[in-house]
Amino acid sequence: MTATATDDKQKLPGSVLYVCNLNSVRSPMAEALTKSLYGKHIFIDSAGLEPKERDPFVVSVMAEAGIDMTEDRPLDIEAIDIGAFDLVICLTPEACKRVTELARGQAVDIEFWPTLDPFAAGESGTREQRLEAYRRLRDELKAMIERRFAGAAKLPG
């Protein structure tokens, strides 16, 4: 089943996997944000269709939010057991298509959260304009995560 991030106050899953194309920007950012908010209650990971090294702008804007991603390494979706996750959140249409294929016949919920590609948004701008595009993505993802897992705010610790 595919849903959107606007479905508020859903049951808190035991495990969440974020997937994007490269596991370089969107999915690791979502993983790190979710861990910072709900890491004591949910197992969280991320992967990409064709993993690339972390984008240095991601590391910078996440550090601004107090999250260290310097040791974080990209993972390939092919190395992940999709069926081991309760929820897979796809951040690109390509990721959603591939995850749906990999999850066929498995009991896993799949959601698609359309998200900004900060590289494309700030590609021709100055360094500060590019950083601002990454900050917008960070803040957008944080809001989506908080909306989706709103029920977790009542959990202890």
N, CA, C and O atoms as a GROMACS GRO file, in nm:
protein
  628
    1MET      N    1   0.085  -0.117   0.000
    1MET     CA    2   0.000   0.000   0.000
    1MET      C    3   0.089   0.123   0.000
    1MET      O    4   0.188   0.129   0.073
    2THR      N    5   0.055   0.219  -0.081
    2THR     CA    6   0.129   0.345  -0.087
    2THR      C    7   0.044   0.455  -0.026
    2THR      O    8  -0.074   0.469  -0.058
    3ALA      N    9   0.104   0.533   0.061
    3ALA     CA   10   0.036   0.645   0.126
    3ALA      C   11   0.125   0.768   0.114
    3ALA      O   12   0.231   0.762   0.053
    4THR      N   13   0.082   0.876   0.172
    4THR     CA   14   0.162   0.998   0.170
    4THR      C   15   0.198   1.038   0.312
    4THR      O   16   0.144   0.982   0.408
    5ALA      N   17   0.288   1.133   0.324
    5ALA     CA   18   0.334   1.178   0.456
    5ALA      C   19   0.227   1.259   0.529
    5ALA      O   20   0.249   1.296   0.644
    6THR      N   21   0.116   1.285   0.467
    6THR     CA   22   0.013   1.365   0.533
    6THR      C   23  -0.076   1.281   0.623
    6THR      O   24  -0.162   1.337   0.691
    7ASP      N   25  -0.058   1.150   0.626
    7ASP     CA   26  -0.136   1.064   0.714
    7ASP      C   27  -0.085   1.081   0.857
    7ASP      O   28   0.016   1.021   0.894
    8ASP      N   29  -0.154   1.162   0.937
    8ASP     CA   30  -0.108   1.197   1.071
    8ASP      C   31  -0.140   1.089   1.174
    8ASP      O   32  -0.235   1.012   1.159
    9LYS      N   33  -0.057   1.086   1.279
    9LYS     CA   34  -0.079   1.007   1.398
    9LYS      C   35  -0.102   0.860   1.369
    9LYS      O   36  -0.193   0.799   1.426
   10GLN      N   37  -0.024   0.803   1.283
   10GLN     CA   38  -0.031   0.661   1.256
   10GLN      C   39   0.049   0.587   1.363
   10GLN      O   40   0.132   0.646   1.432
   11LYS      N   41   0.022   0.457   1.375
   11LYS     CA   42   0.092   0.374   1.472
   11LYS      C   43   0.243   0.381   1.446
   11LYS      O   44   0.287   0.378   1.332
   12LEU      N   45   0.319   0.390   1.552
   12LEU     CA   46   0.464   0.397   1.542
   12LEU      C   47   0.518   0.261   1.498
   12LEU      O   48   0.496   0.162   1.567
   13PRO      N   49   0.590   0.254   1.385
   13PRO     CA   50   0.646   0.127   1.340
   13PRO      C   51   0.768   0.090   1.424
   13PRO      O   52   0.828   0.176   1.489
   14GLY      N   53   0.805  -0.037   1.422
   14GLY     CA   54   0.925  -0.081   1.492
   14GLY      C   55   1.051  -0.053   1.413
   14GLY      O   56   1.159  -0.039   1.471
   15SER      N   57   1.037  -0.045   1.281
   15SER     CA   58   1.154  -0.021   1.196
   15SER      C   59   1.113   0.055   1.071
   15SER      O   60   1.006   0.034   1.014
   16VAL      N   61   1.203   0.146   1.030
   16VAL     CA   62   1.178   0.231   0.913
   16VAL      C   63   1.303   0.232   0.826
   16VAL      O   64   1.416   0.244   0.875
   17LEU      N   65   1.282   0.220   0.695
   17LEU     CA   66   1.390   0.232   0.597
   17LEU      C   67   1.355   0.346   0.503
   17LEU      O   68   1.246   0.349   0.446
   18TYR      N   69   1.447   0.440   0.486
   18TYR     CA   70   1.431   0.548   0.388
   18TYR      C   71   1.512   0.511   0.264
   18TYR      O   72   1.624   0.463   0.275
   19VAL      N   73   1.454   0.535   0.147
   19VAL     CA   74   1.523   0.501   0.022
   19VAL      C   75   1.513   0.618  -0.076
   19VAL      O   76   1.406   0.676  -0.095
   20CYS      N   77   1.627   0.651  -0.138
   20CYS     CA   78   1.631   0.747  -0.248
   20CYS      C   79   1.722   0.691  -0.356
   20CYS      O   80   1.758   0.574  -0.351
   21ASN      N   81   1.757   0.771  -0.452
   21ASN     CA   82   1.836   0.720  -0.564
   21ASN      C   83   1.980   0.687  -0.528
   21ASN      O   84   2.031   0.582  -0.566
   22LEU      N   85   2.047   0.777  -0.455
   22LEU     CA   86   2.191   0.762  -0.432
   22LEU      C   87   2.230   0.737  -0.287
   22LEU      O   88   2.346   0.707  -0.260
   23ASN      N   89   2.137   0.749  -0.194
   23ASN     CA   90   2.168   0.740  -0.051
   23ASN      C   91   2.282   0.836  -0.017
   23ASN      O   92   2.372   0.805   0.061
   24SER      N   93   2.274   0.954  -0.080
   24SER     CA   94   2.378   1.055  -0.063
   24SER      C   95   2.324   1.181   0.003
   24SER      O   96   2.398   1.252   0.072
   25VAL      N   97   2.194   1.210  -0.018
   25VAL     CA   98   2.136   1.334   0.033
   25VAL      C   99   2.007   1.306   0.111
   25VAL      O  100   2.007   1.310   0.234
   26ARG      N  101   1.899   1.277   0.040
   26ARG     CA  102   1.766   1.272   0.101
   26ARG      C  103   1.749   1.159   0.203
   26ARG      O  104   1.711   1.186   0.317
   27SER      N  105   1.776   1.036   0.165
   27SER     CA  106   1.751   0.926   0.259
   27SER      C  107   1.843   0.928   0.381
   27SER      O  108   1.795   0.901   0.491
   28PRO      N  109   1.973   0.959   0.368
   28PRO     CA  110   2.053   0.965   0.491
   28PRO      C  111   2.014   1.082   0.580
   28PRO      O  112   2.025   1.075   0.702
   29MET      N  113   1.969   1.191   0.518
   29MET     CA  114   1.924   1.305   0.595
   29MET      C  115   1.799   1.266   0.675
   29MET      O  116   1.788   1.297   0.794
   30ALA      N  117   1.705   1.198   0.610
   30ALA     CA  118   1.583   1.154   0.678
   30ALA      C  119   1.616   1.053   0.787
   30ALA      O  120   1.558   1.057   0.896
   31GLU      N  121   1.708   0.962   0.759
   31GLU     CA  122   1.751   0.864   0.859
   31GLU      C  123   1.807   0.934   0.983
   31GLU      O  124   1.767   0.904   1.096
   32ALA      N  125   1.898   1.027   0.962
   32ALA     CA  126   1.963   1.096   1.074
   32ALA      C  127   1.863   1.179   1.155
   32ALA      O  128   1.868   1.181   1.278
   33LEU      N  129   1.772   1.246   1.085
   33LEU     CA  130   1.670   1.325   1.155
   33LEU      C  131   1.578   1.237   1.238
   33LEU      O  132   1.545   1.269   1.352
   34THR      N  133   1.535   1.125   1.179
   34THR     CA  134   1.446   1.033   1.252
   34THR      C  135   1.517   0.974   1.372
   34THR      O  136   1.457   0.962   1.479
   35LYS      N  137   1.643   0.937   1.356
   35LYS     CA  138   1.720   0.884   1.470
   35LYS      C  139   1.731   0.989   1.581
   35LYS      O  140   1.721   0.955   1.699
   36SER      N  141   1.751   1.115   1.543
   36SER     CA  142   1.765   1.219   1.645
   36SER      C  143   1.634   1.241   1.720
   36SER      O  144   1.634   1.280   1.837
   37LEU      N  145   1.521   1.217   1.653
   37LEU     CA  146   1.390   1.240   1.715
   37LEU      C  147   1.333   1.116   1.784
   37LEU      O  148   1.275   1.126   1.892
   38TYR      N  149   1.350   0.998   1.721
   38TYR     CA  150   1.280   0.877   1.768
   38TYR      C  151   1.370   0.754   1.776
   38TYR      O  152   1.319   0.642   1.785
   39GLY      N  153   1.499   0.773   1.774
   39GLY     CA  154   1.593   0.662   1.769
   39GLY      C  155   1.585   0.563   1.883
   39GLY      O  156   1.629   0.449   1.869
   40LYS      N  157   1.531   0.604   1.995
   40LYS     CA  158   1.516   0.513   2.109
   40LYS      C  159   1.397   0.420   2.092
   40LYS      O  160   1.384   0.322   2.165
   41HIS      N  161   1.310   0.450   1.996
   41HIS     CA  162   1.185   0.375   1.982
   41HIS      C  163   1.170   0.303   1.849
   41HIS      O  164   1.086   0.214   1.836
   42ILE      N  165   1.250   0.340   1.750
   42ILE     CA  166   1.238   0.285   1.615
   42ILE      C  167   1.378   0.248   1.566
   42ILE      O  168   1.473   0.322   1.590
   43PHE      N  169   1.390   0.135   1.496
   43PHE     CA  170   1.515   0.105   1.425
   43PHE      C  171   1.505   0.175   1.290
   43PHE      O  172   1.406   0.158   1.218
   44ILE      N  173   1.606   0.253   1.255
   44ILE     CA  174   1.603   0.335   1.134
   44ILE      C  175   1.728   0.310   1.052
   44ILE      O  176   1.839   0.301   1.105
   45ASP      N  177   1.708   0.301   0.919
   45ASP     CA  178   1.820   0.286   0.828
   45ASP      C  179   1.786   0.357   0.697
   45ASP      O  180   1.674   0.404   0.680
   46SER      N  181   1.882   0.363   0.605
   46SER     CA  182   1.856   0.422   0.474
   46SER      C  183   1.941   0.350   0.370
   46SER      O  184   2.042   0.288   0.402
   47ALA      N  185   1.896   0.360   0.245
   47ALA     CA  186   1.968   0.295   0.135
   47ALA      C  187   1.937   0.370   0.006
   47ALA      O  188   1.847   0.453   0.001
   48GLY      N  189   2.015   0.339  -0.097
   48GLY     CA  190   1.995   0.401  -0.226
   48GLY      C  191   1.998   0.299  -0.338
   48GLY      O  192   2.048   0.188  -0.321
   49LEU      N  193   1.945   0.339  -0.454
   49LEU     CA  194   1.945   0.251  -0.570
   49LEU      C  195   2.085   0.235  -0.626
   49LEU      O  196   2.123   0.126  -0.670
   50GLU      N  197   2.163   0.343  -0.625
   50GLU     CA  198   2.301   0.343  -0.672
   50GLU      C  199   2.382   0.432  -0.577
   50GLU      O  200   2.410   0.547  -0.609
   51PRO      N  201   2.418   0.379  -0.460
   51PRO     CA  202   2.480   0.462  -0.356
   51PRO      C  203   2.606   0.534  -0.400
   51PRO      O  204   2.691   0.480  -0.470
   52LYS      N  205   2.614   0.659  -0.356
   52LYS     CA  206   2.731   0.744  -0.377
   52LYS      C  207   2.774   0.799  -0.242
   52LYS      O  208   2.700   0.791  -0.144
   53GLU      N  209   2.894   0.853  -0.236
   53GLU     CA  210   2.943   0.911  -0.111
   53GLU      C  211   2.852   1.025  -0.065
   53GLU      O  212   2.784   1.088  -0.146
   54ARG      N  213   2.853   1.051   0.064
   54ARG     CA  214   2.772   1.158   0.121
   54ARG      C  215   2.808   1.292   0.058
   54ARG      O  216   2.925   1.324   0.037
   55ASP      N  217   2.706   1.367   0.029
   55ASP     CA  218   2.723   1.502  -0.024
   55ASP      C  219   2.774   1.590   0.090
   55ASP      O  220   2.714   1.590   0.197
   56PRO      N  221   2.882   1.665   0.071
   56PRO     CA  222   2.937   1.747   0.180
   56PRO      C  223   2.840   1.855   0.229
   56PRO      O  224   2.848   1.896   0.345
   57PHE      N  225   2.748   1.900   0.144
   57PHE     CA  226   2.649   1.998   0.190
   57PHE      C  227   2.554   1.934   0.293
   57PHE      O  228   2.507   2.003   0.384
   58VAL      N  229   2.526   1.806   0.278
   58VAL     CA  230   2.442   1.735   0.376
   58VAL      C  231   2.510   1.735   0.511
   58VAL      O  232   2.449   1.769   0.613
   59VAL      N  233   2.636   1.697   0.512
   59VAL     CA  234   2.712   1.693   0.637
   59VAL      C  235   2.712   1.832   0.704
   59VAL      O  236   2.697   1.842   0.825
   60SER      N  237   2.727   1.937   0.624
   60SER     CA  238   2.730   2.074   0.678
   60SER      C  239   2.597   2.116   0.739
   60SER      O  240   2.593   2.164   0.852
   61VAL      N  241   2.487   2.099   0.664
   61VAL     CA  242   2.358   2.147   0.716
   61VAL      C  243   2.307   2.060   0.830
   61VAL      O  244   2.232   2.108   0.915
   62MET      N  245   2.345   1.934   0.832
   62MET     CA  246   2.305   1.850   0.945
   62MET      C  247   2.386   1.887   1.068
   62MET      O  248   2.334   1.882   1.180
   63ALA      N  249   2.512   1.923   1.051
   63ALA     CA  250   2.594   1.969   1.164
   63ALA      C  251   2.534   2.095   1.225
   63ALA      O  252   2.540   2.115   1.346
   64GLU      N  253   2.477   2.181   1.140
   64GLU     CA  254   2.410   2.302   1.190
   64GLU      C  255   2.295   2.266   1.282
   64GLU      O  256   2.262   2.342   1.374
   65ALA      N  257   2.233   2.150   1.258
   65ALA     CA  258   2.121   2.104   1.341
   65ALA      C  259   2.169   2.016   1.456
   65ALA      O  260   2.087   1.958   1.527
   66GLY      N  261   2.301   2.006   1.475
   66GLY     CA  262   2.356   1.929   1.586
   66GLY      C  263   2.366   1.780   1.559
   66GLY      O  264   2.375   1.701   1.653
   67ILE      N  265   2.364   1.740   1.432
   67ILE     CA  266   2.369   1.598   1.395
   67ILE      C  267   2.498   1.572   1.318
   67ILE      O  268   2.521   1.631   1.212
   68ASP      N  269   2.582   1.483   1.370
   68ASP     CA  270   2.710   1.449   1.308
   68ASP      C  271   2.690   1.332   1.211
   68ASP      O  272   2.652   1.222   1.252
   69MET      N  273   2.717   1.357   1.084
   69MET     CA  274   2.704   1.251   0.983
   69MET      C  275   2.839   1.217   0.919
   69MET      O  276   2.843   1.156   0.812
   70THR      N  277   2.948   1.255   0.982
   70THR     CA  278   3.080   1.235   0.922
   70THR      C  279   3.116   1.086   0.909
   70THR      O  280   3.192   1.050   0.818
   71GLU      N  281   3.066   1.002   0.994
   71GLU     CA  282   3.098   0.858   0.989
   71GLU      C  283   2.992   0.777   0.916
   71GLU      O  284   3.007   0.655   0.901
   72ASP      N  285   2.886   0.840   0.870
   72ASP     CA  286   2.776   0.772   0.803
   72ASP      C  287   2.820   0.724   0.666
   72ASP      O  288   2.886   0.798   0.593
   73ARG      N  289   2.786   0.601   0.629
   73ARG     CA  290   2.824   0.544   0.500
   73ARG      C  291   2.701   0.500   0.421
   73ARG      O  292   2.606   0.447   0.478
   74PRO      N  293   2.702   0.521   0.288
   74PRO     CA  294   2.588   0.484   0.205
   74PRO      C  295   2.570   0.332   0.193
   74PRO      O  296   2.667   0.256   0.198
   75LEU      N  297   2.445   0.291   0.179
   75LEU     CA  298   2.411   0.149   0.161
   75LEU      C  299   2.335   0.129   0.031
   75LEU      O  300   2.264   0.218  -0.015
   76ASP      N  301   2.351   0.012  -0.028
   76ASP     CA  302   2.281  -0.026  -0.150
   76ASP      C  303   2.152  -0.098  -0.114
   76ASP      O  304   2.151  -0.186  -0.028
   77ILE      N  305   2.042  -0.060  -0.179
   77ILE     CA  306   1.913  -0.122  -0.152
   77ILE      C  307   1.918  -0.274  -0.174
   77ILE      O  308   1.844  -0.349  -0.109
   78GLU      N  309   2.004  -0.318  -0.265
   78GLU     CA  310   2.016  -0.462  -0.293
   78GLU      C  311   2.076  -0.538  -0.175
   78GLU      O  312   2.059  -0.660  -0.166
   79ALA      N  313   2.144  -0.469  -0.085
   79ALA     CA  314   2.205  -0.533   0.032
   79ALA      C  315   2.112  -0.531   0.153
   79ALA      O  316   2.150  -0.578   0.260
   80ILE      N  317   1.992  -0.478   0.136
   80ILE     CA  318   1.896  -0.463   0.247
   80ILE      C  319   1.783  -0.564   0.230
   80ILE      O  320   1.736  -0.588   0.119
   81ASP      N  321   1.741  -0.624   0.340
   81ASP     CA  322   1.623  -0.712   0.339
   81ASP      C  323   1.501  -0.625   0.364
   81ASP      O  324   1.470  -0.591   0.478
   82ILE      N  325   1.432  -0.590   0.256
   82ILE     CA  326   1.313  -0.502   0.266
   82ILE      C  327   1.211  -0.560   0.364
   82ILE      O  328   1.149  -0.486   0.440
   83GLY      N  329   1.194  -0.691   0.362
   83GLY     CA  330   1.096  -0.756   0.448
   83GLY      C  331   1.125  -0.746   0.596
   83GLY      O  332   1.039  -0.775   0.678
   84ALA      N  333   1.246  -0.704   0.632
   84ALA     CA  334   1.281  -0.688   0.773
   84ALA      C  335   1.230  -0.556   0.830
   84ALA      O  336   1.240  -0.533   0.951
   85PHE      N  337   1.175  -0.470   0.745
   85PHE     CA  338   1.126  -0.339   0.790
   85PHE      C  339   0.974  -0.336   0.791
   85PHE      O  340   0.908  -0.397   0.707
   86ASP      N  341   0.920  -0.264   0.889
   86ASP     CA  342   0.775  -0.244   0.897
   86ASP      C  343   0.729  -0.142   0.795
   86ASP      O  344   0.621  -0.153   0.738
   87LEU      N  345   0.812  -0.041   0.773
   87LEU     CA  346   0.776   0.071   0.687
   87LEU      C  347   0.896   0.111   0.602
   87LEU      O  348   1.006   0.128   0.654
   88VAL      N  349   0.874   0.127   0.472
   88VAL     CA  350   0.976   0.180   0.382
   88VAL      C  351   0.922   0.310   0.325
   88VAL      O  352   0.814   0.313   0.266
   89ILE      N  353   0.998   0.416   0.343
   89ILE     CA  354   0.959   0.548   0.293
   89ILE      C  355   1.050   0.584   0.176
   89ILE      O  356   1.172   0.597   0.192
   90CYS      N  357   0.990   0.598   0.060
   90CYS     CA  358   1.063   0.630  -0.062
   90CYS      C  359   1.058   0.780  -0.085
   90CYS      O  360   0.953   0.843  -0.072
   91LEU      N  361   1.173   0.837  -0.118
   91LEU     CA  362   1.183   0.981  -0.133
   91LEU      C  363   1.198   1.026  -0.278
   91LEU      O  364   1.208   1.146  -0.305
   92THR      N  365   1.199   0.932  -0.370
   92THR     CA  366   1.201   0.962  -0.514
   92THR      C  367   1.109   0.864  -0.585
   92THR      O  368   1.088   0.753  -0.535
   93PRO      N  369   1.054   0.901  -0.699
   93PRO     CA  370   0.968   0.808  -0.774
   93PRO      C  371   1.044   0.681  -0.815
   93PRO      O  372   0.987   0.572  -0.812
   94GLU      N  373   1.171   0.695  -0.852
   94GLU     CA  374   1.251   0.580  -0.893
   94GLU      C  375   1.268   0.483  -0.777
   94GLU      O  376   1.260   0.361  -0.794
   95ALA      N  377   1.293   0.537  -0.658
   95ALA     CA  378   1.308   0.452  -0.540
   95ALA      C  379   1.178   0.380  -0.508
   95ALA      O  380   1.178   0.263  -0.472
   96CYS      N  381   1.067   0.450  -0.523
   96CYS     CA  382   0.936   0.390  -0.495
   96CYS      C  383   0.909   0.272  -0.590
   96CYS      O  384   0.860   0.168  -0.548
   97LYS      N  385   0.942   0.291  -0.715
   97LYS     CA  386   0.922   0.184  -0.814
   97LYS      C  387   1.006   0.061  -0.778
   97LYS      O  388   0.955  -0.052  -0.779
   98ARG      N  389   1.133   0.082  -0.746
   98ARG     CA  390   1.222  -0.030  -0.715
   98ARG      C  391   1.184  -0.097  -0.584
   98ARG      O  392   1.185  -0.220  -0.576
   99VAL      N  393   1.149  -0.020  -0.483
   99VAL     CA  394   1.109  -0.077  -0.354
   99VAL      C  395   0.982  -0.160  -0.370
   99VAL      O  396   0.970  -0.268  -0.311
  100THR      N  397   0.888  -0.112  -0.450
  100THR     CA  398   0.764  -0.186  -0.474
  100THR      C  399   0.796  -0.322  -0.538
  100THR      O  400   0.734  -0.422  -0.503
  101GLU      N  401   0.890  -0.323  -0.631
  101GLU     CA  402   0.931  -0.450  -0.693
  101GLU      C  403   0.996  -0.543  -0.591
  101GLU      O  404   0.964  -0.662  -0.586
  102LEU      N  405   1.087  -0.490  -0.511
  102LEU     CA  406   1.159  -0.571  -0.412
  102LEU      C  407   1.068  -0.621  -0.300
  102LEU      O  408   1.092  -0.727  -0.243
  103ALA      N  409   0.965  -0.545  -0.268
  103ALA     CA  410   0.877  -0.579  -0.155
  103ALA      C  411   0.761  -0.669  -0.196
  103ALA      O  412   0.684  -0.713  -0.111
  104ARG      N  413   0.749  -0.698  -0.323
  104ARG     CA  414   0.638  -0.780  -0.371
  104ARG      C  415   0.630  -0.910  -0.291
  104ARG      O  416   0.729  -0.983  -0.281
  105GLY      N  417   0.513  -0.938  -0.235
  105GLY     CA  418   0.490  -1.059  -0.158
  105GLY      C  419   0.536  -1.053  -0.015
  105GLY      O  420   0.529  -1.152   0.057
  106GLN      N  421   0.585  -0.937   0.030
  106GLN     CA  422   0.631  -0.922   0.167
  106GLN      C  423   0.538  -0.829   0.244
  106GLN      O  424   0.476  -0.740   0.186
  107ALA      N  425   0.530  -0.850   0.373
  107ALA     CA  426   0.443  -0.768   0.458
  107ALA      C  427   0.517  -0.643   0.502
  107ALA      O  428   0.571  -0.637   0.613
  108VAL      N  429   0.519  -0.544   0.414
  108VAL     CA  430   0.587  -0.418   0.445
  108VAL      C  431   0.501  -0.304   0.392
  108VAL      O  432   0.449  -0.312   0.280
  109ASP      N  433   0.485  -0.200   0.470
  109ASP     CA  434   0.413  -0.081   0.423
  109ASP      C  435   0.511   0.008   0.349
  109ASP      O  436   0.626   0.024   0.390
  110ILE      N  437   0.465   0.066   0.238
  110ILE     CA  438   0.547   0.154   0.157
  110ILE      C  439   0.476   0.288   0.145
  110ILE      O  440   0.357   0.295   0.114
  111GLU      N  441   0.552   0.395   0.170
  111GLU     CA  442   0.500   0.530   0.152
  111GLU      C  443   0.590   0.606   0.058
  111GLU      O  444   0.711   0.583   0.054
  112PHE      N  445   0.533   0.698  -0.018
  112PHE     CA  446   0.611   0.785  -0.106
  112PHE      C  447   0.598   0.927  -0.055
  112PHE      O  448   0.488   0.980  -0.042
  113TRP      N  449   0.711   0.988  -0.025
  113TRP     CA  450   0.717   1.127   0.018
  113TRP      C  451   0.791   1.206  -0.089
  113TRP      O  452   0.914   1.204  -0.091
  114PRO      N  453   0.722   1.274  -0.177
  114PRO     CA  454   0.793   1.355  -0.277
  114PRO      C  455   0.875   1.464  -0.208
  114PRO      O  456   0.823   1.538  -0.125
  115THR      N  457   1.001   1.473  -0.244
  115THR     CA  458   1.090   1.569  -0.178
  115THR      C  459   1.173   1.645  -0.281
  115THR      O  460   1.198   1.598  -0.392
  116LEU      N  461   1.214   1.761  -0.241
  116LEU     CA  462   1.299   1.849  -0.319
  116LEU      C  463   1.435   1.785  -0.344
  116LEU      O  464   1.491   1.720  -0.255
  117ASP      N  465   1.488   1.802  -0.463
  117ASP     CA  466   1.626   1.764  -0.492
  117ASP      C  467   1.711   1.890  -0.473
  117ASP      O  468   1.711   1.976  -0.561
  118PRO      N  469   1.781   1.903  -0.361
  118PRO     CA  470   1.852   2.028  -0.333
  118PRO      C  471   1.966   2.055  -0.431
  118PRO      O  472   2.000   2.171  -0.456
  119PHE      N  473   2.025   1.950  -0.486
  119PHE     CA  474   2.132   1.971  -0.582
  119PHE      C  475   2.077   2.042  -0.706
  119PHE      O  476   2.137   2.138  -0.754
  120ALA      N  477   1.965   1.995  -0.757
  120ALA     CA  478   1.904   2.058  -0.875
  120ALA      C  479   1.854   2.198  -0.841
  120ALA      O  480   1.863   2.289  -0.923
  121ALA      N  481   1.800   2.216  -0.720
  121ALA     CA  482   1.745   2.345  -0.680
  121ALA      C  483   1.852   2.453  -0.667
  121ALA      O  484   1.825   2.570  -0.694
  122GLY      N  485   1.973   2.414  -0.626
  122GLY     CA  486   2.077   2.514  -0.604
  122GLY      C  487   2.197   2.498  -0.695
  122GLY      O  488   2.302   2.559  -0.672
  123GLU      N  489   2.181   2.417  -0.799
  123GLU     CA  490   2.293   2.381  -0.886
  123GLU      C  491   2.370   2.500  -0.942
  123GLU      O  492   2.493   2.498  -0.946
  124SER      N  493   2.300   2.603  -0.985
  124SER     CA  494   2.369   2.715  -1.049
  124SER      C  495   2.391   2.833  -0.955
  124SER      O  496   2.437   2.939  -0.998
  125GLY      N  497   2.360   2.815  -0.828
  125GLY     CA  498   2.373   2.926  -0.734
  125GLY      C  499   2.507   2.933  -0.666
  125GLY      O  500   2.597   2.853  -0.690
  126THR      N  501   2.518   3.031  -0.578
  126THR     CA  502   2.638   3.047  -0.497
  126THR      C  503   2.641   2.937  -0.391
  126THR      O  504   2.543   2.864  -0.373
  127ARG      N  505   2.751   2.927  -0.321
  127ARG     CA  506   2.761   2.827  -0.212
  127ARG      C  507   2.650   2.848  -0.112
  127ARG      O  508   2.586   2.752  -0.069
  128GLU      N  509   2.624   2.972  -0.073
  128GLU     CA  510   2.519   3.000   0.026
  128GLU      C  511   2.381   2.964  -0.029
  128GLU      O  512   2.297   2.913   0.046
  129GLN      N  513   2.355   2.989  -0.156
  129GLN     CA  514   2.225   2.952  -0.216
  129GLN      C  515   2.209   2.801  -0.219
  129GLN      O  516   2.100   2.749  -0.196
  130ARG      N  517   2.317   2.732  -0.247
  130ARG     CA  518   2.311   2.585  -0.247
  130ARG      C  519   2.287   2.532  -0.107
  130ARG      O  520   2.206   2.442  -0.087
  131LEU      N  521   2.358   2.589  -0.008
  131LEU     CA  522   2.335   2.548   0.131
  131LEU      C  523   2.190   2.574   0.172
  131LEU      O  524   2.130   2.493   0.243
  132GLU      N  525   2.135   2.684   0.128
  132GLU     CA  526   1.996   2.716   0.162
  132GLU      C  527   1.900   2.611   0.105
  132GLU      O  528   1.802   2.577   0.171
  133ALA      N  529   1.926   2.559  -0.013
  133ALA     CA  530   1.843   2.454  -0.071
  133ALA      C  531   1.850   2.327   0.016
  133ALA      O  532   1.749   2.259   0.035
  134TYR      N  533   1.966   2.296   0.066
  134TYR     CA  534   1.983   2.179   0.154
  134TYR      C  535   1.914   2.202   0.288
  134TYR      O  536   1.856   2.110   0.345
  135ARG      N  537   1.921   2.324   0.338
  135ARG     CA  538   1.851   2.356   0.464
  135ARG      C  539   1.700   2.341   0.447
  135ARG      O  540   1.632   2.290   0.536
  136ARG      N  541   1.648   2.386   0.333
  136ARG     CA  542   1.504   2.372   0.306
  136ARG      C  543   1.464   2.225   0.306
  136ARG      O  544   1.362   2.188   0.362
  137LEU      N  545   1.547   2.141   0.242
  137LEU     CA  546   1.519   1.997   0.242
  137LEU      C  547   1.523   1.942   0.384
  137LEU      O  548   1.432   1.869   0.424
  138ARG      N  549   1.626   1.977   0.460
  138ARG     CA  550   1.637   1.930   0.599
  138ARG      C  551   1.512   1.966   0.679
  138ARG      O  552   1.456   1.882   0.750
  139ASP      N  553   1.471   2.091   0.668
  139ASP     CA  554   1.355   2.138   0.744
  139ASP      C  555   1.225   2.073   0.695
  139ASP      O  556   1.137   2.042   0.775
  140GLU      N  557   1.214   2.054   0.563
  140GLU     CA  558   1.097   1.987   0.505
  140GLU      C  559   1.089   1.842   0.555
  140GLU      O  560   0.982   1.796   0.596
  141LEU      N  561   1.201   1.771   0.551
  141LEU     CA  562   1.202   1.632   0.598
  141LEU      C  563   1.169   1.624   0.747
  141LEU      O  564   1.093   1.536   0.789
  142LYS      N  565   1.224   1.714   0.826
  142LYS     CA  566   1.196   1.712   0.970
  142LYS      C  567   1.047   1.731   0.995
  142LYS      O  568   0.989   1.662   1.079
  143ALA      N  569   0.985   1.823   0.925
  143ALA     CA  570   0.840   1.846   0.941
  143ALA      C  571   0.760   1.722   0.898
  143ALA      O  572   0.663   1.685   0.965
  144MET      N  573   0.800   1.659   0.789
  144MET     CA  574   0.730   1.539   0.741
  144MET      C  575   0.743   1.425   0.842
  144MET      O  576   0.647   1.353   0.869
  145ILE      N  577   0.862   1.409   0.897
  145ILE     CA  578   0.888   1.304   0.996
  145ILE      C  579   0.805   1.330   1.122
  145ILE      O  580   0.742   1.238   1.174
  146GLU      N  581   0.805   1.452   1.169
  146GLU     CA  582   0.727   1.485   1.290
  146GLU      C  583   0.579   1.464   1.267
  146GLU      O  584   0.509   1.416   1.356
  147ARG      N  585   0.529   1.499   1.148
  147ARG     CA  586   0.387   1.474   1.117
  147ARG      C  587   0.356   1.326   1.113
  147ARG      O  588   0.257   1.280   1.170
  148ARG      N  589   0.442   1.250   1.045
  148ARG     CA  590   0.416   1.107   1.026
  148ARG      C  591   0.421   1.030   1.156
  148ARG      O  592   0.341   0.939   1.178
  149PHE      N  593   0.514   1.067   1.244
  149PHE     CA  594   0.532   0.994   1.369
  149PHE      C  595   0.484   1.075   1.488
  149PHE      O  596   0.542   1.065   1.596
  150ALA      N  597   0.381   1.154   1.470
  150ALA     CA  598   0.329   1.242   1.575
  150ALA      C  599   0.295   1.167   1.703
  150ALA      O  600   0.312   1.222   1.812
  151GLY      N  601   0.247   1.045   1.694
  151GLY     CA  602   0.213   0.966   1.811
  151GLY      C  603   0.331   0.933   1.898
  151GLY      O  604   0.314   0.904   2.017
  152ALA      N  605   0.451   0.938   1.842
  152ALA     CA  606   0.572   0.903   1.917
  152ALA      C  607   0.605   1.008   2.023
  152ALA      O  608   0.678   0.978   2.117
  153ALA      N  609   0.552   1.128   2.008
  153ALA     CA  610   0.581   1.234   2.105
  153ALA      C  611   0.532   1.196   2.244
  153ALA      O  612   0.581   1.249   2.343
  154LYS      N  613   0.437   1.103   2.252
  154LYS     CA  614   0.383   1.061   2.383
  154LYS      C  615   0.466   0.951   2.447
  154LYS      O  616   0.439   0.912   2.561
  155LEU      N  617   0.566   0.900   2.375
  155LEU     CA  618   0.647   0.792   2.430
  155LEU      C  619   0.746   0.845   2.532
  155LEU      O  620   0.796   0.956   2.518
  156PRO      N  621   0.774   0.766   2.636
  156PRO     CA  622   0.875   0.807   2.734
  156PRO      C  623   1.015   0.798   2.675
  156PRO      O  624   1.040   0.717   2.586
  157GLY      N  625   1.106   0.883   2.725
  157GLY     CA  626   1.248   0.877   2.690
  157GLY      C  627   1.274   0.913   2.551
  157GLY      O  628   1.389   0.913   2.508
   0.00000   0.00000   0.00000
